[in-house]
Amino acid sequence: MACKKEEAPAPEGTQTRPAALSDIKTDKGVDLEKKVVYIGALNDESGPGAAIGKPFAAGKRLLARQVNAGDSGLLPPGWRVELVERDHAYNPQNAVQAYSDLHEQVLFLGTSFGTPNTLPLRDKLTADNVVAFPASQSSEMARHQYTPPIGASYKLEAMRALDWAVEHAGGADKVKAAIVAQGDDYGKDGLEGWTEAAKHHGVTVVSQQSVAPGQKDFAAVVTALQQSGANYVLLTVLPGASGPILGTAAQLKYQPTWIGQTPAWVDRFFDPKVIPAPVFANFYWATGLTFWGDDVPGMKDFIALHAKYPDTPKDFYTLASYVQGRVQLEALKAAIEAKDVTRAGYLKALRNIQRTTAGGLTAEPVDLSRFPYATALEVRVLKPVLDQGSWSVVAGYAPPKALGTPAAKAADDSK
């Protein structure tokens, strides 16, 4: 729960138009007298996604601390936020129960962690008029008005990953593609993108392996990949699977090129005490999101903010959650200024966002005015620089070639 602070004066240069509080409409999750907005968070801090879930939860807490300290300019003067949090442990039934516990208390959900845990909530979100921001880039999220994603989908990541594999190998005929996919909608999204891009390029997918969240033994999976002769393998899994898969492959002396999707990585992998650095020698990462220390205008300010709260994890997912939260607060500020902080008023303000970079922290502007949501199309491929705890760009931002967009076609024609 975010701490309460004394009201602070408006930042110098900020224009404010004080309005009688009685003029502001509210329904759920707003204490108008105290100027507090309650924001829900359905986290995974104890389940198979906790390696991501813990820093992701920390990102929203960091943002709440920034707002409640005053002078952030992220909300009108005097307004604060408090988080109402639950841990569903990456269990869909727990997620439904947690939502039932808190949905009457909050204006919106700042975090709904994981694709399989968000999908069962969609009918309830519609009925309650509650926006739930998913910690998920599943294509399914973009098809529902109340689950707006921030960033390119897992399907687009997978498609762009295969584009790069063809380039890296020196031609489609040199690629034997395979995928290890989590057996849920996250995995389905990656599998669809990988196979569609393979068809576009004329690449054969020689192996498809399915894993379960929390699975421990991957010997059979890696052996099947090795026997198939796959030389480019997409990892549509969580970090709890990607680390052991690469470790098992190293033991079996199987060395394909691995391409992880966004959730396959966690920054703890930079620490050789967690997994020896040589295990990641052939690992690449396909993501549309910015990383810690990335060359974007808002990164310097973000790192300075983090330095004020050193107990906050220094992790990619802390940043990703914070970026998502900045977009949420942009809509909240607009709703307050429009004097309609109802759930309907919040959704309206959100859907009016056409170009935001979350304080200079996104690579391309986010547009939430279109539906189905298409907040980003471009993905890049990175390689970890393990001794520096950072990344090198091996393929810049681009839309997948199989999309057939003018930009994708131009990239395809240039090869």
C-alpha positions as CSV (number, residue, x, y, z in Angstrom):
1,M,0.0,0.0,0.0
2,A,1.4,3.4,-0.9
3,C,2.3,5.7,1.9
4,K,0.3,8.8,2.5
5,K,2.2,12.1,2.2
6,E,1.3,15.7,2.8
7,E,-0.1,17.6,-0.2
8,A,2.7,19.3,-2.2
9,P,2.5,22.5,-4.2
10,A,2.3,22.2,-8.0
11,P,5.6,21.9,-9.8
12,E,6.9,25.3,-11.0
13,G,5.6,26.0,-14.4
14,T,2.6,23.6,-14.1
15,Q,-0.7,25.2,-15.0
16,T,-3.5,24.2,-12.7
17,R,-7.1,25.2,-12.6
18,P,-8.5,24.3,-9.1
19,A,-12.1,23.2,-9.3
20,A,-14.6,22.5,-6.6
21,L,-14.4,18.9,-5.7
22,S,-18.1,18.7,-5.8
23,D,-17.9,19.2,-9.6
24,I,-16.0,16.0,-10.1
25,K,-18.0,12.9,-10.9
26,T,-16.9,9.6,-9.3
27,D,-18.3,6.1,-8.7
28,K,-15.8,3.4,-7.6
29,G,-12.2,3.6,-6.3
30,V,-12.0,7.3,-5.6
31,D,-12.0,9.1,-2.2
32,L,-12.8,12.6,-3.4
33,E,-12.4,14.3,0.0
34,K,-8.9,12.9,0.4
35,K,-8.1,13.1,-3.3
36,V,-7.0,9.5,-3.4
37,V,-7.4,7.1,-6.3
38,Y,-7.3,3.3,-5.5
39,I,-5.7,1.2,-8.1
40,G,-5.9,-2.6,-8.1
41,A,-3.0,-5.0,-8.8
42,L,-3.3,-8.7,-9.4
43,N,0.4,-9.9,-9.1
44,D,2.3,-13.1,-9.2
45,E,4.8,-13.0,-6.4
46,S,4.8,-16.6,-5.4
47,G,4.0,-18.7,-8.5
48,P,5.9,-19.8,-11.6
49,G,6.0,-16.3,-13.0
50,A,7.3,-14.7,-9.8
51,A,10.8,-14.0,-11.3
52,I,8.9,-11.5,-13.5
53,G,6.0,-10.8,-11.2
54,K,8.0,-9.5,-8.2
55,P,9.9,-6.7,-10.2
56,F,6.7,-6.0,-12.2
57,A,4.8,-5.3,-8.9
58,A,7.8,-3.2,-7.8
59,G,7.4,-1.0,-10.8
60,K,3.9,0.1,-9.9
61,R,5.0,0.7,-6.3
62,L,7.9,2.9,-7.5
63,L,5.4,5.0,-9.5
64,A,3.1,5.3,-6.5
65,R,6.0,6.5,-4.3
66,Q,6.9,9.1,-7.0
67,V,3.4,10.4,-7.2
68,N,2.8,10.5,-3.4
69,A,6.1,12.2,-2.7
70,G,4.7,15.3,-4.5
71,D,6.0,17.5,-7.3
72,S,5.9,14.7,-9.9
73,G,3.4,16.6,-12.1
74,L,1.9,13.2,-13.1
75,L,-1.4,14.0,-11.4
76,P,-3.0,17.3,-10.5
77,P,-1.7,18.8,-7.3
78,G,-2.8,17.1,-4.1
79,W,-3.9,13.9,-5.8
80,R,-2.4,10.6,-4.6
81,V,-2.8,6.9,-5.4
82,E,-2.9,3.8,-3.3
83,L,-2.4,0.3,-4.5
84,V,-4.8,-2.5,-3.5
85,E,-2.7,-5.6,-4.3
86,R,-3.3,-9.4,-4.4
87,D,-1.0,-12.3,-5.2
88,H,-2.7,-14.9,-7.5
89,A,0.5,-17.0,-7.8
90,Y,-0.1,-17.4,-11.6
91,N,-3.3,-19.4,-11.0
92,P,-6.4,-18.4,-13.1
93,Q,-8.8,-19.5,-10.4
94,N,-7.0,-17.4,-7.8
95,A,-7.0,-14.5,-10.2
96,V,-10.8,-14.6,-10.5
97,Q,-11.2,-14.8,-6.7
98,A,-8.7,-11.9,-6.2
99,Y,-10.6,-9.8,-8.7
100,S,-13.8,-10.5,-6.8
101,D,-12.2,-9.5,-3.6
102,L,-11.0,-6.0,-4.7
103,H,-13.0,-4.9,-7.8
104,E,-15.5,-2.8,-5.8
105,Q,-12.6,-0.9,-4.1
106,V,-10.7,0.3,-7.2
107,L,-11.1,2.6,-10.2
108,F,-9.0,0.3,-12.5
109,L,-6.4,-2.5,-12.3
110,G,-2.9,-1.2,-12.9
111,T,-1.7,-4.8,-13.2
112,S,-3.3,-8.1,-14.2
113,F,-0.4,-10.4,-14.4
114,G,-0.2,-13.0,-17.1
115,T,-2.2,-14.0,-20.1
116,P,-3.9,-17.1,-18.6
117,N,-4.9,-15.2,-15.5
118,T,-6.3,-12.2,-17.4
119,L,-8.4,-14.0,-20.0
120,P,-11.0,-15.4,-17.4
121,L,-11.6,-11.8,-16.2
122,R,-12.8,-10.3,-19.5
123,D,-16.5,-10.8,-19.1
124,K,-16.3,-9.5,-15.5
125,L,-14.3,-6.4,-16.6
126,T,-16.9,-5.7,-19.2
127,A,-19.8,-6.0,-16.8
128,D,-18.1,-3.9,-14.2
129,N,-16.7,-1.3,-16.7
130,V,-13.2,-1.9,-15.2
131,V,-10.0,-1.4,-17.3
132,A,-7.3,-4.0,-16.4
133,F,-3.9,-3.3,-17.8
134,P,-2.3,-6.7,-18.5
135,A,1.2,-7.7,-17.8
136,S,0.9,-9.6,-21.0
137,Q,1.4,-8.8,-24.7
138,S,-0.9,-11.5,-26.0
139,S,-2.8,-10.7,-29.1
140,E,-5.9,-11.6,-27.3
141,M,-5.5,-8.6,-25.0
142,A,-5.7,-6.2,-27.9
143,R,-9.0,-7.6,-29.0
144,H,-10.8,-6.6,-25.7
145,Q,-11.5,-3.0,-24.9
146,Y,-10.8,-3.4,-21.2
147,T,-7.4,-5.1,-21.5
148,P,-5.2,-2.6,-23.4
149,P,-1.7,-3.8,-24.0
150,I,1.4,-1.6,-24.2
151,G,3.9,-2.7,-26.8
152,A,4.0,-5.2,-29.7
153,S,2.3,-8.5,-29.3
154,Y,4.0,-11.9,-28.7
155,K,2.8,-12.9,-32.2
156,L,4.7,-9.9,-33.7
157,E,7.8,-10.7,-31.6
158,A,7.8,-14.3,-33.0
159,M,7.4,-13.2,-36.5
160,R,10.2,-10.6,-36.3
161,A,12.4,-13.2,-34.6
162,L,12.1,-15.5,-37.6
163,D,12.8,-12.6,-40.0
164,W,16.0,-12.1,-38.1
165,A,16.8,-15.9,-38.1
166,V,16.7,-15.9,-41.9
167,E,18.9,-12.9,-42.1
168,H,21.4,-14.2,-39.5
169,A,21.6,-17.6,-41.2
170,G,22.1,-16.2,-44.7
171,G,18.9,-17.5,-46.2
172,A,15.7,-19.4,-45.5
173,D,17.2,-22.6,-46.8
174,K,19.7,-22.5,-44.0
175,V,17.1,-22.3,-41.2
176,K,15.6,-25.3,-39.4
177,A,13.2,-23.7,-37.1
178,A,11.8,-25.0,-33.8
179,I,9.8,-23.6,-30.9
180,V,9.3,-24.4,-27.3
181,A,6.0,-22.8,-26.3
182,Q,4.2,-22.6,-23.0
183,G,0.9,-24.6,-23.2
184,D,-1.5,-21.6,-22.9
185,D,-2.5,-18.5,-24.8
186,Y,0.9,-17.0,-24.5
187,G,2.4,-20.0,-26.1
188,K,-0.3,-20.1,-28.7
189,D,0.5,-16.5,-29.7
190,G,4.1,-17.2,-30.2
191,L,3.4,-20.4,-32.1
192,E,1.1,-18.6,-34.5
193,G,3.6,-15.9,-35.2
194,W,6.5,-18.3,-35.7
195,T,4.6,-20.6,-38.0
196,E,3.1,-17.7,-40.1
197,A,6.5,-16.2,-40.5
198,A,7.9,-19.6,-41.4
199,K,5.3,-20.0,-44.2
200,H,6.1,-16.5,-45.4
201,H,9.8,-17.3,-45.7
202,G,9.4,-20.9,-46.9
203,V,11.1,-22.2,-43.7
204,T,10.3,-25.6,-42.3
205,V,9.4,-25.8,-38.6
206,V,11.0,-29.1,-37.7
207,S,9.9,-29.3,-34.0
208,Q,7.2,-27.9,-31.8
209,Q,7.6,-28.6,-28.0
210,S,5.1,-27.7,-25.3
211,V,5.9,-27.0,-21.7
212,A,3.8,-26.2,-18.6
213,P,4.3,-23.2,-16.3
214,G,6.4,-24.4,-13.4
215,Q,7.8,-27.5,-15.2
216,K,11.2,-28.6,-13.9
217,D,12.5,-31.3,-16.2
218,F,13.3,-30.4,-19.8
219,A,15.6,-33.2,-20.8
220,A,12.9,-34.7,-23.2
221,V,12.2,-31.3,-24.7
222,V,15.9,-30.6,-25.4
223,T,16.5,-34.1,-26.7
224,A,13.6,-33.8,-29.2
225,L,15.0,-30.4,-30.4
226,Q,18.4,-31.9,-30.8
227,Q,17.2,-34.9,-32.7
228,S,15.1,-32.7,-35.1
229,G,18.3,-30.9,-36.1
230,A,16.8,-27.5,-35.3
231,N,19.3,-24.7,-35.5
232,Y,17.0,-21.7,-34.5
233,V,14.7,-22.2,-31.6
234,L,12.2,-19.7,-30.3
235,L,11.5,-19.7,-26.6
236,T,7.9,-18.7,-25.8
237,V,8.3,-19.5,-22.1
238,L,8.8,-17.9,-18.7
239,P,12.3,-17.5,-17.2
240,G,11.8,-20.5,-15.0
241,A,11.8,-22.6,-18.1
242,S,14.3,-20.7,-20.4
243,G,17.2,-20.9,-17.9
244,P,16.9,-24.7,-17.4
245,I,16.3,-25.3,-21.1
246,L,19.5,-23.6,-22.0
247,G,21.4,-25.3,-19.2
248,T,20.2,-28.7,-20.2
249,A,21.1,-28.0,-23.8
250,A,24.6,-27.0,-22.7
251,Q,25.0,-30.3,-20.8
252,L,23.9,-32.2,-23.9
253,K,26.3,-30.1,-26.1
254,Y,23.4,-28.9,-28.2
255,Q,24.1,-25.4,-29.4
256,P,21.4,-23.9,-31.7
257,T,20.7,-20.2,-31.8
258,W,18.1,-19.4,-29.1
259,I,15.7,-16.5,-29.5
260,G,13.7,-15.7,-26.4
261,Q,10.5,-13.7,-26.4
262,T,10.1,-10.9,-23.9
263,P,8.9,-13.0,-20.9
264,A,11.7,-15.6,-21.5
265,W,14.3,-13.2,-20.0
266,V,14.8,-11.8,-16.6
267,D,17.7,-9.5,-15.6
268,R,18.9,-11.9,-12.9
269,F,20.4,-13.9,-15.9
270,F,23.0,-11.2,-16.1
271,D,24.4,-12.6,-12.8
272,P,26.8,-15.5,-13.6
273,K,26.0,-16.9,-10.1
274,V,22.4,-17.6,-11.3
275,I,23.4,-19.2,-14.6
276,P,26.9,-19.4,-16.0
277,A,27.5,-16.9,-18.7
278,P,28.5,-19.4,-21.4
279,V,25.0,-20.9,-21.3
280,F,23.8,-17.6,-22.9
281,A,26.5,-17.6,-25.6
282,N,23.9,-18.2,-28.4
283,F,20.9,-16.4,-26.8
284,Y,19.1,-13.5,-28.4
285,W,16.0,-11.6,-27.3
286,A,13.1,-10.4,-29.5
287,T,11.2,-7.5,-27.8
288,G,9.5,-4.3,-28.6
289,L,10.1,-2.8,-25.2
290,T,13.0,-0.7,-23.9
291,F,15.6,-2.1,-21.5
292,W,17.3,-0.6,-18.5
293,G,19.7,2.1,-19.6
294,D,18.3,2.1,-23.2
295,D,19.0,5.1,-25.4
296,V,15.6,6.9,-25.0
297,P,14.9,10.4,-23.8
298,G,13.3,9.5,-20.5
299,M,15.8,7.0,-19.3
300,K,18.1,9.4,-17.4
301,D,15.1,10.7,-15.4
302,F,13.9,7.2,-14.7
303,I,17.4,6.0,-13.4
304,A,17.6,9.1,-11.2
305,L,14.2,8.3,-9.8
306,H,15.2,4.7,-9.1
307,A,18.3,6.0,-7.3
308,K,16.0,7.7,-4.8
309,Y,14.5,4.3,-3.9
310,P,17.4,1.8,-4.0
311,D,15.3,-0.9,-2.4
312,T,13.4,-1.1,-5.7
313,P,14.7,-4.0,-7.9
314,K,16.9,-2.9,-10.7
315,D,15.2,-5.0,-13.4
316,F,13.8,-4.8,-16.9
317,Y,10.3,-5.6,-15.6
318,T,10.4,-2.9,-13.0
319,L,10.9,-0.5,-15.9
320,A,8.3,-2.1,-18.1
321,S,5.7,-1.9,-15.3
322,Y,6.6,1.7,-14.6
323,V,6.3,2.6,-18.2
324,Q,2.8,1.0,-18.3
325,G,1.9,2.9,-15.2
326,R,2.9,6.2,-16.7
327,V,0.4,5.7,-19.5
328,Q,-2.3,4.8,-16.9
329,L,-1.6,8.0,-14.9
330,E,-1.7,10.1,-18.1
331,A,-5.3,8.9,-18.6
332,L,-6.1,9.4,-14.9
333,K,-4.8,13.0,-15.0
334,A,-6.9,13.7,-18.0
335,A,-10.0,12.2,-16.3
336,I,-9.5,14.4,-13.2
337,E,-9.0,17.5,-15.3
338,A,-12.2,16.6,-17.3
339,K,-14.0,16.2,-13.9
340,D,-15.1,12.7,-14.6
341,V,-13.2,10.1,-12.6
342,T,-15.8,7.4,-13.0
343,R,-14.8,4.2,-14.6
344,A,-16.5,5.3,-17.8
345,G,-14.7,8.6,-17.6
346,Y,-11.4,6.9,-17.1
347,L,-11.9,4.6,-20.1
348,K,-12.9,7.7,-22.2
349,A,-9.7,9.5,-21.2
350,L,-7.6,6.4,-21.9
351,R,-9.1,6.0,-25.4
352,N,-8.3,9.7,-26.1
353,I,-4.6,9.0,-25.9
354,Q,-3.2,9.1,-29.4
355,R,0.5,9.7,-29.0
356,T,2.3,9.1,-25.7
357,T,5.9,8.0,-25.0
358,A,5.3,7.5,-21.3
359,G,7.7,10.3,-20.4
360,G,10.1,9.4,-23.2
361,L,10.4,5.8,-22.2
362,T,8.9,4.0,-25.2
363,A,10.6,3.6,-28.5
364,E,7.6,4.6,-30.5
365,P,4.5,6.6,-29.5
366,V,1.6,4.5,-28.0
367,D,-1.8,5.0,-29.6
368,L,-4.8,3.8,-27.5
369,S,-7.5,5.5,-29.7
370,R,-7.7,2.6,-32.2
371,F,-9.5,-0.6,-31.6
372,P,-8.7,-3.5,-31.7
373,Y,-5.6,-2.0,-30.0
374,A,-2.5,-1.7,-32.1
375,T,-0.2,0.1,-29.7
376,A,3.1,-1.0,-31.5
377,L,4.1,-3.0,-34.5
378,E,7.9,-2.9,-34.4
379,V,10.2,-5.3,-32.7
380,R,14.0,-5.5,-32.5
381,V,16.5,-8.3,-31.7
382,L,19.1,-7.9,-28.9
383,K,22.0,-9.9,-27.6
384,P,23.0,-9.7,-23.9
385,V,26.4,-8.2,-23.1
386,L,26.7,-10.2,-19.9
387,D,29.8,-8.6,-18.4
388,Q,28.1,-5.2,-18.7
389,G,24.6,-6.2,-17.6
390,S,23.2,-4.7,-20.8
391,W,22.4,-5.3,-24.4
392,S,23.7,-4.8,-27.9
393,V,21.3,-4.3,-30.8
394,V,21.7,-6.9,-33.5
395,A,18.6,-6.0,-35.5
396,G,16.8,-2.7,-35.1
397,Y,13.1,-1.9,-34.7
398,A,11.1,-3.1,-37.7
399,P,7.6,-4.6,-38.4
400,P,7.5,-8.3,-39.3
401,K,7.9,-8.9,-43.0
402,A,4.9,-11.2,-43.1
403,L,2.6,-8.4,-42.1
404,G,2.8,-7.0,-45.6
405,T,2.8,-3.3,-44.4
406,P,4.6,-0.8,-46.6
407,A,7.4,-0.6,-44.1
408,A,7.7,-4.4,-43.8
409,K,7.6,-4.7,-47.6
410,A,10.4,-2.2,-48.0
411,A,12.5,-4.1,-45.5
412,D,11.8,-7.3,-47.4
413,D,12.6,-5.9,-50.8
414,S,15.9,-4.5,-49.5
415,K,17.2,-8.0,-48.8
